[in-house]
């Protein structure tokens, strides 16, 4: 008996790997040529890209934790990040550090601004979960998605009403100084951003893996109803997950603010979208994947800006989302799951 004929893969699916490879060859060659010609400049761009990627990773962790426990894409998360930057501005002003200041602030003031931003954003995240998402937790999947978009627009308009539409300068709580590092010159702010982001990511990993709260969060992520039957306080753990993710976004707002001169009510849109791409790239719902995706997206954006075009870099970042969804929808570290019918 002759075997049954097999259907050939669609032409678009067969051509996609070749098109992706061809599209990546030219930019890669430009980057390699630049790296060979000026290795020190390339190393500096790598460090700056990892610094930016650390901020994206902190935002992406909020996306991925909420998706892991609820299967929800919280598009309002990027605006929580923006809110954290504004809290940093007013916290610094409370301690006498203004945008017109020329000197940095003492270490205690920096940590106080960071703590204020994280606490305020955690409170905002818990409030959003309690009054916007918890009542519709059992609604069809489209309802939470539309709600998330509505909350995002609400936060943006409230920020315009309260803070004004005019961009505000972020106070120099960390004074920018050039540092010699690995044979290159880079500002200390880049290293502060990267170091702080890595420390927070390590702390989150330990929290999720080693604490009772982390075990409860992982149990809910695996099977919410089974976790409920085992006595896990579902509402409390989900609220704390929102609060923790929002606190990391607030920290990202501070780190982003000390590196960027201006903050406005739409400051969270672009970083938030890039962080979402990072979460999808690493594997949405996967915490190590969000960290890896954030660092990779920051690196890609910085290298594309340095060796191709700064105006073309965002297009490259968002094209990564399209490619990942077509080639590997589960992401780099995500696992493919099959739903039983």
N, C-alpha and C positions, 0 to 999 in steps of 0.2 A: 504494500500500500504506500502510495507516495505521500510525503508529508504535506500537511496543510500549508498553503502559501502564507507567508508573513507579510504584513502591511509595512511598506517602507515608511520611515520617519518623514514627517513633513519637510519640504525643502527648506523652510525657514529655520527649523530646528537643526538641520544638518549644516546649514551655512553659518549659523550663529557663532560657533566657536571660531571659525576662520575669520569672520568679520571682526569679532572682538580682538583676536590676536593681531590682525592687521591694524586695527585702530589704536592698539597699545604700542606698536613697534616704534612709530615715529617719536611720540613723546618720550618713550624710554631711551631711545638713542640720544635725544637732546639732553636728557638728564645725565646719562652716562658720559657724554662728551664734556658737559660742564663739570662733572665730578672729577674727571681725569685732568682737565685743564686747571682747575682750582680746587684741590681737595679740602683746604681749610674753609672755603666758602660753602662747599657742599656739607661739611660737618656742621657748620653753624646753622644751615637751613634745616638739617635733620633735627638738631636740638630744638630749634624754634618750632618745627612741625610737631615734635613730641610734646612740647609745652602746650601748644594750642590743642593738640589731641587729648591731653589730660583734662582740659576743660570740657571738651565734647564728651569724654568718657563719663565725667561726673553727671552730666545731663542725661546721657544715654542710660545710665544705671537706673534713673527714675522711671524712664520708659519701660525698661526691661523688667524691673521688679513688679510694677503694677500689672504688666501684661502676664507675668508669670503666675500671679495669684488670681487674677480676674479675667485674663484674656481680653483686656481693654487697652486700647491705644489712647493714652491721656494727652490729647493735643494741647490742653491747657498748661502742660508742664513747662513749655518754653516761656510762658508768661510768668510763671512762678520764678523762673530764672531771672527774668527782667525785674521782677519785684525785689528779688534779693539784692540786685545791684543798687536799686534806689534806697533800700534800707541801709546799705553800706555808705551811701552818700550822706544820709541824714545822721547816721551813727558817728561818722567821722566829724561832721559839723558839730555834733554835741560835745565832742572832745576837743573842739577848737581847730580841727584840720579842715581847711577849706580848699576848694579847687584852685584858688589863686595862691595857695601856699607853695613855697619853694623847697621846703625841707620835708623829709619823711616823718612819720610818727613813731613814738616808742613802741617796742614790741608788745607791751600790754595793751595799747590802743588798737593795734592791728588785730590781736586775738579777740579783743572785745567787739570790734566791728564784725569779725568773722562769726563770732558766737551769736551776736544780735541778728545777723542776716539768716543764719541757719535756724535759729529758734523761730523767727518771724515766718520764714517760709515753711517750716514744719507745721506751725499753727495754721497757715493758709491751706496747706495740703490736706490736713485733717478736716478742716472746715469744708473744703470742696468735696471730699469724700462723703462726709456726713450728710450734707444737704443737697448735693447734686447727683452723686453716683449711687449711694446706698438705696434710695427709694426706687431706683430703676434697675437694681442688680439682676432681677429675674426677667427683665423686659427683653424683647428681641434685640439682636446684636446691633441693629442699625440705630436703635434709640440711644444707647450710651455714646456711640460715635457722634451723632448729631449734637448730643448734650455737651460733649467735650469741645466741639468746635464753638458752640454757643458760649461756654464758659471762657474759652480763649478770647473771643471777641469782647465779652463783658469785661475781663480783666484789662484788656488793652484800652477800652474806652474809659474805664474807671481811672486808669493811670493817666490818661490825657486830662481827665477832669481834675484829678487831685494834684498831679505833678506838673501839668502843662505839656504842650506838644513840643516846646523848644528843648533841644538837647541840653543836658546838663554836663558840666565837666566833672569827671570823677576825681576826688581828692587824692593827691600823691601820698597815701599812707605808707607806701614803700618807695623810698627815693631811688630813682633809676640811676645806676652806676655801672660803668663798663667793668667786666671781669675777664681775666685771662683764664680760660678753661680748656684743657686738652689742646693747647697750642693755638686757640682761636679767641677772639674777643666777642663777648656776648653780654647783654645786660643782665644784671642780677634778677630782674623781674621774671625773665624767662625761666631761670632755674628755680626761683621761688614757686612759680606756677606749677612747674613739673614736679618738684619735690612734694609740695602740698597735695597735689592730685594723687600722686602715687601713695602717699601715706594714708589718705582717706580711702583709696581703693583697697589697700591691704587691710585697714581696719574694718571695712565692710565685709571683706572675705572672711575674716576671723569671726565677725559677728554672726554671719549667716551659717558658718560651718561649726562653730564651737558653743553657741549659746542656745538656751531654751527657746528664745524668740526665733532664732534662725531655724531651728528644727520645726517649729510650728509653721513658719512661713513656707518651708520646703514641703511640709505635709499638705498644706492647702494647695500649693502649686501642683502636687501630684494628684490629689483627689480631694476636692473640697468637702463633699458629703461624708466621705470616710473620716476625714479629719474632724468634722463636726460630731460624728458618732463616738469618736475617741476622746471627746471632751475638750477639743481645742476651741478657745474663744474666737470664733471666726471674725466677728465684727471688730473686736479689739485688735487682732493681728493685722487685718486689712487696713484699719485706720493707722496703725503704727507703720505699716509698710508705706502708705502714702506720705506720712510725716517724715520718714527716713529718706525716701527718695526726694522729697521737696527740700529737705535740709541740705542734701548734696547739691541740688540745683542752686540753693542759696549760696553755698560755698563757691560753686562755679561762677555765680554772678560777681562775687568779690574778686576772684582770680581774674576773670575776664575784664572787670572794671579797672584794675590796677594796670592792665596792659593796654587798654583802649582809652582814648581821650574823652569819648562822649557816650552818654547813656540817654536813650529816649524811650517812649512807650512801645516802640516797635523793635527795640534792640534784641528781644528774644526770638524773633521770627527766624532769621537766618541761622543763628547758632542752634536753635531748637530743631529746625529741619535737618541740619547736618548731623546733629546728634541722633535723630531718628534714623537717618541713613546708616550711622555707625551701629545702632542697635540691630538693624536688619542685617547689616554686613556680618556682624559677629554671631548673630543668631538671637532673634527676639525672644526674650524670656530666659536667656542664658547670661548670668552675671559675668563670668570670665570673657564671654563673647562680646559683651558691651564694652568692657575695658579694652580688649584688643581692637574692636572696631573703631572706638574713639581715637586711639593712638594712630591707627592706620589712616583714618580720614584726615586727621590733622596733618600727618606727614604728607599725604597725597596733595592736600590743598597747598601746603607751603612749597613743596617742590614744583607744583604746577605754576604757582605764582612767580617763583624765582626763575624758572627756566622756560616757561611758555608764555603765559600772560596772566596778570592778576584778574583781568575781567573774564578770562576763560576758565579760571580755576573752579568757580561754583558749578559750571556746566559739567566739568569732569566729575566732581563729587556727586552730583545728582544722577549722572549717567551710570555711576557705580550701582545705584539703587536699582535701575532698570536691568542691568546685567545680572545682578545677584538674584533678582526675582525670576529672571528667565532661566538662568543656568543652575543656581543652587538656592531655591527659595528658603531652605532651612538655615542658611547662613554658614559661616565658616565653622563654627563650633556647635551649631544646632543639630538636633537629631530629627530625622524624618519620622513622623508618626502617622499611623494609618487609623482612620476612624472606622469603627465597626457600625454597620447599619443594622 
